[in-house]
């Protein structure tokens, strides 16, 4: 399992080893333990630019996933899942609004992004698929909590 993590922001303290453990456990729970992915942690300014350039939405968002398994060359290397980009600024705001720890919200967003890379969708595939993704999120998040990876 190869997970490349780049922290491109300085406003929020991040534990790369702790993040890696969460990502590894999520991949394992999805039966994708041999997969590769990259994670970029950015601030809202960078996330807004990425969201505008690639998705046509001129605002920051919490997480964006870029699958390498989709499109014309998606079958070249099925082990390479793709890229997850998380805005630490948005994650921190959402955590504060929800009254939860920053790392809990960050871990949920990481899991959510990885689920997208593994083919789960809640936006384009209809209500049934959205429910399937939500159920999988709840299942895996419970595992992360039970195993003490997030508190």
Beta strands, then each sheet from edge to edge (+ up, - down):
strand 1: 2-7
strand 2: 36-42
strand 3: 63-67
strand 4: 80-87
sheet 1: 1+ 2+ 4+ 3-
end
